[in-house]
Amino acid sequence: MKQTIHILLSLLSCSLLSHGEITQECLNGAIQVPLKPTDNYQIDHNNNEVIDNKHGLIWSRCLYGTKGDTCSEGLPQSIDWDKAFDEPQRLMMLGEQGWRIPNIIELGSLVDSSCHNPAINVIAFDSVSKYLNDYTPHYLWSSTSDYSNPERVYVLNLLTGAIEVKFKEIQKNITNGVNVGMFYTLLVKSK
């Protein structure tokens, strides 16, 4: 009986999801519905920032290309590595100082290793999780180049929390012709 109920609940939750949508799961196997961002994060709704009290960082809540109180204005833009560095420069020209592309250690600090799909806090970074689906990039750029191959850079896989190495330049996928190397950007600054 218990197994039947579990199967029915699983089927119900799957039928409520739109096609291609990704739903966060945590170690207990349940869909996570956290009530607060955790003690590590404080959401500053006035500035659309997430304050990371543990690491002394301030994160943009919105992915590059989105803005507004809930980051729902516009669409996140997957961009190449060089273009990722344009946004902090643009913000500096508008008088917003200190924003930059995070290094891989800073990106790694976002990972909640008990969860996946995505592997970051979905309350603090709800804008990131709402745009992930089967058809979008699952990576965030870092500013950290691979020391053994400067043509490659470390990225954060948002779905698994894994740190991976990717080419900085756009590569054509030989199998399907899709551009590879266009990822999301989340900005950070020191507290």
QUIKA-V829495 format. One record per helix or strand. SS is the DSSP state (H for helix, E for strand). FROM is the first residue (numbers start at 0). TO is the last residue. If there is no record, write none. Layout:
ss	from	to
SS	FROM	TO
SS	FROM	TO
This chain:
ss	from	to
H	1	15
E	20	20
E	24	25
E	30	30
E	40	43
E	48	51
E	56	59
E	65	66
E	72	73
E	78	78
H	80	92
E	99	100
H	103	107
E	110	110
E	114	115
E	119	119
H	125	130
E	132	132
E	138	145
E	148	156
E	162	166
E	170	171
E	178	179
E	182	183
E	186	189
